[in-house]
Amino acid sequence: MALIETRSIDYVPLAERHGKVWHLWPVWFTGDAHLATLATGAISVAAGLSLFWSALAVIGGCVLGTILMAFHCTQGPHLGLPQMIQSRPQFGYLGALLVWVVALFTYIGFNALNQSLAADTVMELAGTPYGPTVVVFSLVAVAVAVIGYDLIHKAQRILAYLMLAVLAVYTVGAFGTVDFKALLAPGEFRATPFLVQFFAAAAYQLSWSIYVSDYSRYLPKEVGIRDAFFWTFWGAFVGGAWMMLVGAFAAAAFANQNIVVALRESSDAIMPGFGTIMLVTSFLGLITITSLNFYGASLTLLSVVDSVTKVTLGAKSRIAALAAVFLMAVSLSLVVSGNVLHGFEAFLGVLAYLFTPWTAINLVDFFFVRKGRYSIRAMFMADGLYGKWNWRGLVAYFVGFAAMVPFFKTGLYVGPVAEALGKADISMLIGLPVSAAVYLLLCRNLDLASELEQIEMLDRNLETEPVR
């Protein structure tokens, strides 16, 4: 097997499939067990909500977002394609650019946050300067992404054992450091910070949906939907909820606007020197999740470029795309410093708005409309079976998004319904059913019988002849 992954956005033939379905658990447990997740759990505590209500919001939000994310993961083994390419049947060859451009900005935003948190961590540990730390950290992360899929999986498995150990020590030790009876007193229920935390956690988990299939597409097709769903769900939910709860606890018990400092102080209170261990392991998790983001961003950028002008798929094009997203993310992170928590909250809110209609349409199409029956070749044809613009998916997206607008609560705009609810944002609960219902309605006259005939003809020699 080649040291550097040779494929990019192209189809993975069945003969090249490998790995075990349980490997999805450490990928997504470790994918969530790092400092960015910690920051997500601290949002409502920083806004003055009690730890009790913050914890309930974290758990509820994680359940909602992770369910949706895990269903997307099941598409990878079934189709053998990266997540974003799978949007072409719903939105069209060019119409899918709408989602891909948003996804690309999401990757860049998350990595800018990760790089900033990594620099803050190293500064806390060793006092190194911000800029050079960001660059070195990013170079290590992008090197892992260059080697690709198999190295990312192996690194996540190794780190999963390490993170399980330190999180277990932290959790047990926390009970001996503070008065949990007092700390967990419910206090006043405040709807706005509760809902902000709930949907921040949901949006954070949902954000994996845009590339979760990237890390399951090499698995054998026989792993099935049920097993792929449960291994992904429990990995991401346990890692995400656990780490967010640690963030909420650290912020509540050791109030500090800098979440890295709060984590170190709370860990050292458990055991002298344990703060350093906690920061180092969390830092290692930041490296691998940044690698995942670079990897997914490179595939998305390739998808964008390939829609405009054909590119030669393979390792060279993937590495070129990695170089481009590396420069974009590092440039952004160099201008982002200090306390990133408030900006991160706003970023997660925007993600929820933009990806809620997409996730509803993509999942409804896969599970209820086309029921997993797609032409792989047609997804790479500009004038093929799925067309350049799929009006059904685009209309459903914009109707779903428009239905959410009255429920928006942002720094620039508060919708009338959100205002009436005390500035509580429940837009995700509106966008999901509206987008799904509109798409199902518009697909009633879709000629699926004709599609199946064309799929059989187009993909007849899929395993023996290159897709491109």
N, C-alpha and C positions, 0 to 999 in steps of 0.2 A: 504494500500500500504506500502511495506517495506521501512524503512528509507534509507537503502543502496540499490542501484540498484542491482538487482540479475542477470542481463544478461551482457554478454560481447560481443563477436563477433558472437554470435548465432542469428538466425532469430527471429524477434519480431512478434508473431502471431497477427492476426487482432483483436482478443479479447482484447489484451493488448494495442492497439493503443489509443492514447489520445492526447489532445492538439489542438490548432487551428493554421491554416496556418499563420495568422498574427504574431504569436509568433516568426516567423523566422526573422521579421524585427528588433526587439530589440536585438536578439542574434547576428546578424551580424553588426548592427549599433554600438553596444557597443564593439563587437569584434574588430572593427577597430578604435574606438575612445579612443586611449591610446597613451603612449609615444613612443612605437616602430613605430607606424604609423607616428607620428610627425617626427621622425628621417628620415623616408623615404622621406618625403616632403622636407627636408632640403639638400638633396644630391647635387642638381645642384646649389643651391645658394652658398653652401660651395665651389663649383668648379668655382664660378665666374659668373654664368649665372644670368641675371636679373630676378626679381620677375615676370615680365610679361611673359617671355618665360617659366620660371619654372612652373608657374600656368597652362599654356596651356599643358605642358608636363604631369603634374600631372593629369589633367582632362582626357586627351586622353588615358593615360596609364591605369587609373582606369576604364574607359569604357571597354577597351579591356579585361583586366584581370577579371573584375567582370562579364562580360557576360559569359565567360567560366566557372567561378566558380559557377554562379547561375544555369547553365544548369546541372552541376554535382549534385547540391542540390536536383533537381527534382527526382533523382534516389532513394533517401532515402525512401520516402513514398511508392513508387512503389514496391521496393524490400524488405524493412524492414531489411536491412543489413548495416553494416558499409561500408564506402567508399572503403577501400582497398581490402576487400574480393571480391568486385565486379570486381576486375581486373583479377580474375582467368579465366573467359571465354575467355578473350582476350589473356592472356599470359600463361595460364596453371597453374596447382596446384603448381608446383615448379617454373615455369617461372615467376610467379608474385613476387617472392622473389626479383627479380631485382629492382622493383619499391618500394617494402616495405622497403628494407634496406635503400634506398635513403630517403624515407619518414621518417624513424626513425631518421636518422641523421638530417633531417630538423627540426623535433620537438625539438631535443636536442639543436640545434643551436639557434632556436628562443627563447627557454626558457633561455638559457644562456644569450642572449641579454636582455630579459625581466628582469631577475634577476639582471643583472648589472645596468640597467636603474632604477630599483626599489631601489637598494642600493644607487645610485647617488641621487635619489629623497629624500630619507630619510636623507642622509648626508646633503643635501642642506637645509632641513627643521629643522633637530634636531642635526646634527653633529654626528650621531651614526657611529660606525666603519663598514667598508664594509663587512667583512666576516660574522659576526653574523647576520647582516641585511639580507644578502642573504639567510642564513639558515632559519631564522624565516619566512621571506616572502614566501619561497618555501614550508615550512611546512603548512602554512595557505592555499596556493593554492592547494597543493596536498590533503588536508583534504576535500576541496570542490569537488575535482575530485573523491575521494573515495565515497562520498555520491552519486555523479553521475548526470545523465542526467537531472532530474527534478530540482534539486537545481541549476544547471548551468543555466537552462532556466530562473528560477525565479530571480536569481541574475542579469542576463543580462537585464531583463525587468525593475527592480528597478533602475539599474545604467543608463539605457537609458534615463529615465526622467531627472536624475541629469545631465548627460552629455549634453543633449539638452539645458538645462537651462544655464549652464556655457559657452558652446560654443556660444550660442546666445548673452550672455552678452559680451563675448570676441570679437565677430565679430562686433557688433554694436559699442563697445567702441574703437576698433582699428581705426575706421575712425576719431576719435577725438584726436588721439595721434600722428599721423604722417601726413606728407604731401603725401597723396596717389597719387596725380597727378605726383609728382616727383618720388615716389617709383615705380609706375607702368609704367614709361617711358620704352618703349620696349628695347631701347639700341641695342647693336650688337647681331644678332642671331648667336649663336655658335652651330653647328650641334652636335658635340660630347657630350657636357654636356646635351643638350636637349634630345638626344636619350638615354643617360644613365638614365636620370630622367624618361623619358617615359617608358622605359622597366623595370626600377626598380619598378615603380608604378604598371605596369602590372604584373610583377613577384610576387610582394607582394600580390596583390589580387588573382592571380592564385594559390598562395601557399595554400590558404584555400581549394582548390579543393581536396586535398588529404584526407580531413576529414569532408568536409561540410555535407555529408550525415549522418555522425555520429549523427548530431543534428537535423535531420529531419526524421530519420528512425522510430520513435515512432508515427509519425503523421498518422491519418487515410489515407488509400490508396485513398479515394475519394477526397482528396484535389486537386488532379490533377496537371499536369505538368505546366500549364500556371500560376496558382496562386502561386505555390511553387517558380517558377522562378522569378516572379515580386516582391514578398515580400522579397526574398533573395537579388535580384539585388539592389533594392532601399535602403535596409538596409545597405548593404556593400558599395555601391557606395557613399551614402550620408555620412556615417561615415568615410569611407576611404579618399575620396576626401577632405572633410571638414577638417579633422585632418591634412592631408598632407599640405593643403594650410595654415593652422595655423603654421605648422612647417616651411614652406617656408617664410611666413611673419616674424615670430620671428627671423629667421636666417638673413633675409635681413635687417630688421629694427633695430635689436639689436644684431649685429654681435658678436657671441660667439661660439667657437668651441664646447662648452658643451651645447647641446640642452636643457637640463633641466634648466640651468641657463638662457638661452635665453628666455625660456617660462616664467620663473618667472619674469624676468625684464620687458618683454613686458606686462605681466598681471598687474604688479604693476604700470606700466605707465598708464594703463587704470583706475585703482582705487587702492589706497593704501591698501595693504593686500589681494588684489584679486589674487596675485601670489600664495599665500599659498593655497587658495581655488582651484585654477586651478591645482596645483601640487597634492593636496590630491585626487581630483576626478580622475585625470589621473592615480594616483597610484592605486586607487581602480579598475580602468579598467584593469590595469596591472595584478592585482591578478586574476581576472576572466579569462582573456585571457590566463594566464599561466595555470589556471585550465583546460581550453579547450585543451591546448597543452599537458598537462600531460594525460588527458583523452584519447585524440586521440593517443598519443604515446603508451599508455598501450594496446590499441586495436591492434595497428600495431605490437607491440612486440609479443602479443599473436598470431597474425596471422603468424608471422615468426616462432615462436616456434612450433605452431600447424602443420606447413607444414613439419617440420622435425620429430617431435614426438607428438603423440596425447596427448592433455591435457584435463582435465576436465573443461568444460566451466562454468562460473558463477562468483559470486562475489569474491570468494577466489582467483581464478586465475587472475582476473582483478586487485585486490589489490596487489598481488605479483608482477605483471608486473608494477604497479604504483611505487612500492618501488624501482624496478630496474631502471626505467627511472628517478626517483627522484635523485638517487645517481649519475647517469651519468650527468644529467643537472647541479646539484649543483657543482660537481667536476669541470666541464668545466667553469662555471661562476666564480668560485673562482680564476681561472687563467686569467680571462678576466676582465680588469679594465681600467680606463682612458677613452679616447675618442674612442668610438666604431663605429663611423660613417663610417670611411673608410673601416673597415673590414666588416661592414654590407652591404655596397654597393657591395663588391665583393661576399659576400654570396648570395645576391639576384640575381646577375648575374649567378652564378652557378645553382641556383634553376630554372631560366628560361631555361637554357640549358637542365637540366635533366627532367623537368616535361612537357615541351612543347610537345615532341612526345607522352608521355603517355596520356595527356589530349586529344589530337587529336584522338588517337586510341580508348580510352574509350568512348568518346562522339559519334564518328562515329559508333561504334559497337552498342551502345544503341539506337541511333535515326535512323540510316539508314540501318544497317545490320540485327541485331536481333530484332530491334524495341521493346525493353523492354521485350522480351520473353526469360526468362532464367529459368533453374532448380535451385531452392534454394538448394535442397539436393545434386545435382551434384557438387556444389561449395565446398562441404565438403568431397568429395570423391577423394582420391589420384589417382585412376585409373578409374575415372568416365567419364562422357560425354565430359568433356573439356580437359581430358588428363593431363599428368604431365608437358608437354612442348607444348605450342601452337606456332608453327613455324611462323604462319601468323603475330601474334602480335609482336613477337620478331624480325622478319626480318624488319617489318615496323618501329619498334622503332629504330633499329640500322641504317637503311637507312636514316630515318628522322634526327637522331642525326648527322650522317656523313655529311648530306647535310648542316647542320648548321655550321660545323667546320670552313669553309673558312670565315665565318662572325663573328667568335668569337673575342672578345676583352677582354683579361684578363691581369692581371699583369705579367703572365708567357708566354702568347702566344697571338699574334695578327694575325688573319687570313689575307690572301692576299686581300680579298674583303674589309674587315674592314679597312685595311691599305689604300686601294685605296679611301675609303670613308672618309678619314681623321680620322681614328680610331673610326668611328661610328659603333655601333653594332645593326644590324637589324635581327639577327639570328632567333628570335621568328617568324617573318613574313615568314621565309623560312621553319622552322621546322613544323609549323602547317599544311600547305597545302601538303607538301611532305609526312609526316607521314600518313595523312588522305588518300591521293590518293593511296599510296602504299598499305595500309591496304584494301581499297575498291577493288583494283585490285586483291589482293591475295584472297579475300573472294568471288570472282565471282563463284568459283566452290564449295562453302560451301553448304552442303546438309541440308538446313534449314528445309525441310519437314520431314526428318528423325529425326532431333533434336526436332521438335515440338511433334512428337509422343513419343519420350523418355521423354520429359518434362512432358507431360500429365500423363504418367505412373509413373514417379518418384515422382511427387509432388501431386499425387491424394489425399493423406491424410495429406497434409502439415499442416493443421490447427488443427488436432486432435492427431497426433503422433509427438514426438520430432524429430527434424532434426538430432540430434546426440544421 
